[in-house]
Amino acid sequence: MKKLLSFIIFIFTTLTTFAGNAAEARRALDKAAAKVSIKSGATANFSITGSKIGTQSGTIAIKGNKFCARTGNATIWYNGKTQWMYNKKNDEVHVSTPTSAQQHQMNPYTFLSLYKSGYAMSLTNVASGQQIHLTGKGKSISEMYILLDKSYTIKQVKMKQRNGWVTINITNFKASSLADSSFSFNAKEHPKAEIIDLR
C-alpha cells in the first residue's frame, strides 16, 4: 500500500510540475509574442538552414501576419493572403497562396499563432535565457524549439517538418514603422520580371 501511495504521489507531483512548466512556457511565449506584435512593425536579420534549402541569410520585416524576407538571391513578400517570390537569377516572380507549413518555413515569427492551438509545451532554462519545446501530433510542424533571451527576444527557431529540420537564427531585432505596401510586390521595382501565377 505504501508503494502504491508513493507512486500516486510521484505521478501527481510529476503531472503538477509538468503543468506548471507548460504554464511557464506559455507565459514566456506570450511575452515574446507581445514583444514581436508591435503594431507599427519590426525588422531583424536572419540566417536559415535546412536540408532542402541549404543556408541563406538576409533581413526580415514583419507587421502582424505580414512579412517581407530578403536574401541575396530572392525576395518574398506576404501581405496576409498572397505571397510573391522574386528570383533574382531568373528575373521571375511566382505568385501563390502559401500553405501554413510554407509560411512557417519563410517566416520565423509565425509560431506566434501556432503555440496557442494544439501544441504541448515545456520550458528549460539555459545559459542564454529559455528554450521552449513544442510538440503537436498531426501538425505540419510536428516539433519546434524556440530559444528566447533573458528579455524574451526570439533568438532561434528550430522546426521539424516532413523534409527534416529547419533552423532559423535571428539577430538585431528592433521595432520599425513599416507601411503595409512594403509587404506586397511592386512591379515598378522589377519591370522586366516575368510573373508566374501559381494560385
N, C-alpha and C positions, 0 to 999 in steps of 0.2 A: 504494500500500500504506500509506503514511504517513497519507493522508486516511482510509482505512478504519479504521486503528488509532486515529486521533484520534477518529473518530466513535464507535467502540466504547467508548473510554474515556469520552467525553462521555455516552453513553447509560447506561453503568454508574454513573457519578458521579451523574447525574440520578436514576436509579432508587434508588440508595443514599440520596441526600438526601431523596427523596420518602418512602421507607420510614422513615427516621429522623424526618421531620416527622410522619408518620402516628402513629408510636410516641409522639412528644412530645404530639400532640393527644390520644391515648388516655390518657396519663398525667395530663394536665390534667383531662380529663373524669372520670377515676377519682377524682381529688382532689375535684372538685366534687360528684360523686355521694356520696362519703363524708361530705362536709360536710352534704349535704341529707338523707342517710339516717339521721337521728337517730331512734333507737327510740322516744323519747317524743313526737316530732313537732316541727313548726316552723311559723312563721307569717311572712307577708310582705304588703306592699302591691303592687298591680299595676295597670297600665293595658294594655288590649288594643285593637289597631286592626286592622281588616280591611275589605275592600270590602263584604262581606256583612253585617257586624255593626256597622259604624261604629266609634266609640270609646267604651269603657267603662272604668271604674276601680273598684277595690274592694280587698277583702282575700282572702287565701287561707290555708287551714290544710292541712297535709299530714302524713301519717303512713304510711310505706310506700307502697302504691299507692292509698291512700285520700286524698280531698281534699274540702274544702268551700270554695267560692268565693262571695263575697257582693258584689253591686253594689247601687246604689240601687234598681234595678228587679227584681232577681231573686236567688235563692239556689240554688246547685247543691250537692247532697250526693252523694258517690260512696263506697260502702263496700267497693269492690274488686270488686263484681259488679253491683249495682243502682245506677242514678242517678235522683235525684229533682230536678226543676227546678221551683222555685216562681216563678210570675209574679205579682208584687205587683199589677199593674194589673188583671188578670183574676181574681185570687184562685184560681188553678188550680195544681195540681201534676201535672206529666207524669212518669210513671214509665217508665223504659226500661232496656234493657241496651245501652249505647253501643258503637259500633264503636271500634277503636283510633284512627282518624282523629278521631272526635268527642271522644274522651278527650284527645287531644293539643291540640285547639283550646281545651279548657276548662282544662287543667292544664299549665302550662309546664314542670313537672318530669317529665313522662312521657318526655322524651327520655332519661332515665337508663336506661331499659330498651331504648331504640332503638339507641343508638350501638354496642352490642355485637353487633348482628346485621345483617350485610349492608350496612353503610354504609362508603363510602370517606371518609377524613377528612384534613384538613390544618389546620395552625395558623399564624396570623400574629400576631406581636407588635404591639400597638397601644399608644398612649399610656396608656390606662387599664388595660391588662392584656393579655389574649389573646383573639383571635377564632378560633373553630373553625368550619370549613366542612365540612358533611356532605352527601354525595350518595348516593342509592340508587335504582337502576333498579327499576321495577315496584313501588315503595313508595307507600303512601297519602300520605306526605310525601316528596316526591322530593328536596327540598333544604332545608337548615337552616343557620342561622348562630347560634352561641351565643357570647355575649360574657361573659367572666369577668374579674373584677377581679384585682388582684395577690394577693389572699388566696384565690382560686378560688371566690369567691361569684358566683353567676349574676346578671348584671345585665340581660341582654336575650336573648330567643329570637325568631328570625325563621324562620317556616316557610312553605314553598311547597306549597300544596295545589292541587287541581283548580280551585278558585274564586279562586286568586290567593294573595297573600302575607298572612300574619297576623303582626303584631309584638306581642310582649309585653315590657313593661318592668317590672322588678322592683326594689323598694326595701324597706328596713327588714327584711331577713331576720333572724330570730332563732329560737333553739331555744325550744320551749314544751312543757309537759306537757299532752297532749291525750287525752281519753277517746275510746275507739272509738265511743261513742254519738254523738259530735259529727259523725260522717260519715254519719249516717242521718237521714232526715226524721222529725221528731217531730210527730205530728198535733196534740198539745196546744198547740203554738205557733201553729198555723193551723187552729183547729177548724172554721171555716166553708169552708175551701178545698175546691174540687171536685177529686177525684182522678181523673185520666185515665190509665189503664194502657195503655201502648203496647207492652208486651212480647209 
